[in-house]
Amino acid sequence: MDSYIHIGKSYLEHLPADDTQEAQTRLCSRIRIGNHETVLWFGVGAEQETALSIGRADAFVMALLPAAMRQSLDIVCDDPMSLRLHHQLMHDLVPAITYNGDMFHMIRINAEVSSEKISSTGVTATGFSGGVDSLYSVCMHGSDSLFPVTHLAVFNSGVFEGKKYRLEFLKACKNCGRFADENGLETIYVDSNLYELLDENYIQVATYRLLACALSVQGMVSVYLLSSAFYITDFALTQDHAACYDPLTVSSACTETLQFYLSGVHVNRIEKLKALTHWPPAHRWLHPCAYGESGAVNCGRCKKCMWDLAALYAFGELDQFRAVFNIDDYLKNLPQRLGFVLSYDQDPFCRDVVRLLRDKGTEIPPAAYKCAEMFRKARHLQESKS
């Protein structure tokens, strides 16, 4: 059995339109891991076929890198890699992330390298989900910024899970298209079979997969802004959460053609929310919800909704977001909602929100503290049973 991952030459596959989607062109490669052979692909609308990075192994290497490090398998490529990417992975990212922990291991990437730029239309793109980090990137990279965003991206990288994951991806694309039309922007959607092919903990590999999707369309994108989920001081070389070391991964993924930048890493979530209160599109499109589908009203009760509602309450800006939150329900149940946030005193986001409430002198009902204690006891009881 081969003790490496083999990435075959890339090729294009054309799929006609059907009842579920429009015509699609896929960038494909036959992948062999041990005795198992399959095809990994990245797909775009047929009209954007020239965006696909045919003849480069970059996207496939980035997508398979965590699996290779986890299984201690070298990677062998039939197509060349971008020289800059190969050097940065081998000399920066792989040594750094394998040093701290025993989940990932040192590997080699055996591929010819090329310093030749890929012909690209040169657009600047960022991912769109409607979340705080995503909207902040769009807000801060308008026409007067150093890197004005022209295209919004949705990547089917594995964040959409379950039997209906492809349907959820298509819903997210439709929602992104509506926002783009309203705000004079273009779109690019990258489908893939990453979720089907790689059985991995998404939190541990999310950044690799997002960067892989962007690398698959170097014929179109020359600057990609990855929205940071964490503040720069939260940087950590932990193998359990890929976003914790995004500054390293993003800088290591650049090629001669495509430059990656981390957006919003210099501010925390509270500061991002504050900026969004002054940006009218956010009042209609903010969607941090962990459960509600794209474009739907936020549930208001999941942890992410609770963080943001408490911050908006502290800022006195709840009314501006009535289009995306049930504000009346929130205020009616204010002690329980604030109590939930107060109860997570070990969570950094919740600590920031509680500090904001106190710094602003925002009224916290006494009943909220009683609710917080009830939430703590309930979690403790549940954890003891498990």
N, C-alpha and C positions, 0 to 999 in steps of 0.2 A: 504494500500500500504506500502511495506517495505521501511523504511527510511535508507537503507544502500545498498552498492554494495556487492553482493555475488559472490565470485570466487570459482567455483566448482573444484573438483579434476582434475588434469591434466591427459591427456591421449594422445596417439599417433595415428595419422591418416596417412595412406599410400596412396599416389596418384600415379597412373601409369604415365609413360611418354605419352605425346600427341604431337600435331603439334607445340605447343607454348613453351613447356619446357620439361626438363628431369624429371625423376621420383623424387618425393619429399616426405619427411616425415615432418609432422606437429605436433608441440607441441600445444595441444588445451586445452581450459577450457571453460565450459559453464558459461557465465556471466549473472547475473540478476541484473538489475537496475530498482527498482520499479516493475512495472508489465511487463517490457520488458526483454525478454531473448534472448541471442544471443551467438555466439561462437567466442572467440578471439583466434587467432592462430599465431604461428611463425613457418616458414618452412625453411628447409635446403635440399640440395640434398640428395637423399636416401643413398648415400655412406658416408654421415657425420651424420647419424642418432644418433650415440652414443654421439654426441656433445650436444644434447638436454637435458635440465635440468628437466627430468621427476620427479614428486614427490615433487617439490618445487614451491611455489607461487610467488617467487621473481620477475620474469619478469612481471607477470600479475599485481602485486601490483604496480610496478614502472610505468607501462604503464597507469594504471587507476588512479594513485594518483592525478594528476591535476584535473581530472573530479570530483573525490571525494571531494577534497578541494573546488572546485568551487561551487559544489552543496550542500556542507555541509553534506556529506553522509559518515558514517563510512564504513569501509571495513571489510568484514567477509570472512575468507579463510577456505576451507576444507583441503587444503594441508598445511603443515608447512612452515614457512619462515625461512631463515637463521637468527640466533639470532642476529648477528652483524648488519645486514641490518635493522631488525625490531627496534633495540635499536636506531640506528642512525637516522632513519626516525622519530621516535616518540620523541626523545629528542633533535635532532639537526635541521634537515631540516624543518619539518612541523612547529614547533614553530617559527623558524626564518622567513620563507617566509610568514607565515600568519600574522605576527606582523606588517608588513609594507605594508598597503594597504587593500582594502576591497574586492578584487576579490576572494581571497582564504580564507578558514576558517579552524579552528582547527578541526581535526577529530581523531578517534581512528582506529587502525588496530587490529582486533581481530583474532589472529592466534596462533597456537602452534608454538614454535620456536625450532630450532635444531642448535647445534654448530658443528655437524658432517660435515666434508668436503665432497663435491661431488667428485667422482672419475673423474679425468681430465687428458687429455693428456698434459696439461700445456704449451700451446703455447702463444706467445705474439703477439697481433694483434693491428692494428690501422685502422681507416676508410680511404678509398681512394676515392677521387673525382677528383683529379688533381688540386684542388685549392691551393692557397698559403699556407694556414694553414695545409692542408693535406700533400702536398709535403714536407713541412718543417719537419713534424713529421717523415716521412719516411727517409728524408735526415739525420736527427740528431740521428736516432736510428738504426744505422748500426751495424755491427758485433763487433765493438770496444766500444759500448755504454753499459750502465748499464742494459738496457732492449732492446736487439736487436730484432727488428721486424722480425717475421718469416711469418706472415700471413697478408694479406690485406683484409679488410672487406667492403662489400657494404650492407647497411641495407635499406630495403624498409619501412621506418619509417613514410613516409608522405611528404617528401621533393619533391617526384615526384607526381605531381597533374594532374587533368584533366582526360578526358576519356581514354587517352593513357598512364596513369601513370605506369601500369605494363610493357608496352612495353619499356618505358624510363628506368625502373629499369633493365630490361634485357639488354638493350644497355649499361648501366653503368657497369653491371657485365662483359660483354664482353670486354669493354674497360679496366677495372681493370685487367682482365685476361691477356690481351696483355702486360700491363705494368709489371705484376708479372712475366710473362714468360721471358721478357727481362732482369729482374733484379734478377732472381733466388729466387723468393718468392712464397709462396703458397697463396691460397685464401679461404675465407669463405663468403658465401652470405646468408643473412637471409631475407626471404620474410615475409610478414605479411599482415593482413587486417586492420591495424591500421587506414589507411586513410579512408577506407570504414566505419569503425565502429565508429570512434570518430570524430565528427565535431568540430574541435578546431582550433584556430589560431596557426599555426605551430611554429611561433617565440616564443610563450609563453610556448610551451611544448616540443620543439625540443630535449633538453638535456634529459628529462625524457624518451622519446621514444628511443633515441639512446642507452641509458643505459639499457633500457628494452630489446632491441634486444641482447645486449651483455650478459645480465643475462640469456637469454634463452639458451645460448650455453656454460654454465659453465662446461659441460662435455668435452670441448675442450680448451677453453680460460681461462687462469689463470691470465694474465695481459692484460689489455686493455688501450691503450693510446688514450684519447679523445683530439682531436686537438682544442686548444683554439682559439676563434675568437677575443678575447680581451686581452689587456695588463693588468697585475695584478692590476694596479692603477685604472682601470676602473670598479673594483668590485662594485656592487650595488645591494641591495636587492629590486629590482624592479620586480613587478609581470608581467610587460609588455614584458620582454625579458629574456627568461630563461638563455641565454648564459652569461648574466651580473653577475650571481652568480654561475657560473660553479665551482669555487673552493670549494664552500660549497656542491653543489649537488654531485660532483664527489667523494669527501671524504665520503659523507654520503651513497653512493651506494655500498661500498665495502662489501664483504661477507667473510666468512672463506675460500672460494675457489677462488674467483675472486677479484683481486686488480685493482682498477682504478687509473690512474694518468692523470693529465692534462698536455698536451704537448704544449710547446711554450708560456706559459703564462708569462714567464719572458722577452720576447722580443715583440716589436711592429711589425706591418705589414711591415714597411720599413726595419727593421733589418732582417726579414724573407726573404724578396725579395733579399736583399743583399747577404744572404747566398746562395740562389738558383741560383744566377748568377755564382757561382763557382761550381755548381753541374750539370754536363752534362745531366743527365736524365731530369732535369727541362726544359732544352732548347727545348726538343721535346714534353714534356707532360704537361707543365703549362696550366691550363684551369680555370681561374677565372671567366669566362663569365657567366653572369646571364641568358643569353638567348640561346646560342649555345648548342646543344646537346653534350653528352659525346663523346670525341674523335674528335670532329669537330674543325676547326679553330675558334678562338675567334672572336666575332663580332667587337671588337675594339671600340665600341661606347656606350656600357652601362656604368654605373657608375663604376662598379668594374674593367672593362677593362681600363677605363680612369685613375683610380687611379694608377694602376700598370704600365701602359705605361708611365705615367708622371714620375714615380719613376725610371723606367728603362732608360728613357731619361736623367734624372739627373745623373744616374750612368754611362752613356755612354755605356750602354750594350744592346741597342735595337737590333743590328745586330745578337746577339746570339739567339734571339727568333723569327727569321723569319719563323721558321717552325710552329709556333702557332699563330702569329699575322701578319697582312698585314702591315708591317713596312713602305713600300713606301706610302701607303694611309695615314698612320698616319703623316708622315713627310710632305706630300703634304698639309694636313689640320691642321698643327701644331697650328696656332693661335686659331682655333676653339676648338681643343682638349684641349689645355692648358687653354683656356678661360673657358671651362666647369668646370675644376677643381678649377680654381681661384674663380669662382662664388659661390662655396659652402664653404664660409668662416666660416660657423658655424658647418660644418661637421668635426669631429676630424681626420678622415683619410685624408681628403683633406687638412686640416691645416698642417698635418705632411708632406704631399707631397710638399706643397708650401714652407714650411720651408726648406725642403731638397733642392729644386731647388735653393733657395736663398743662403743657406749655401754652396752649391757647386759652386755658381757663374755661374749657367747654364743660357745660353741666353734665355730670355723670350721675344718673339717678341712684340713690342708695340701694335700690333693689337690684341694680346691675352687679354689685359686689356679691350679693347673696346668690344670684344666678351663676356667677363665676365659680363660687365654691361648689355649687351643685354640679356644674359641668366637670370640675376637677375630680370630684368624688365618683361621678359616673364613669369617667375614663379610667380612673384607678381600679374600680371594680371590674370593668371590662378587661383591663390588662391582667389583673390577678387571675381571672378565670381562664384566660388564654395561656 
